[in-house]
Amino acid sequence: GTTDMSSQCAAIDSATALSCLGQTVLMELGWDDDPESVWRCLHVLGVVLPKEGIYEHGHFVVVNALAPEAFPYEIFWAHIRTLQRVCQWIDVQPRATA
């Protein structure tokens, strides 16, 4: 049987998308022609909401959280399999212990 890609995608609506604005999120991304997922830790800089009859492909404008100097790019909601907000940015710098 064929796998319906939409069944693997997170259901992202405008409210969910807007709640991610300015947040650091962990996204699992997948594409129709590739069964393997990729994971990305991203800062959500912008949200483009779908507008019926004009532009129906909602997406995020993101920057790599691990390389914030990188150029922002788009992640389309249709490619997101899972989306988790990172509650607190974890500082992995070693600390001097007293």
Summary of the structure (lengths in Angstrom):
residues: 98
radius of gyration: 15.5
end to end distance: 61.0
largest distance: 61.6
contacts: 216
relative contact order: 0.25
helix: 13%
strand: 42%
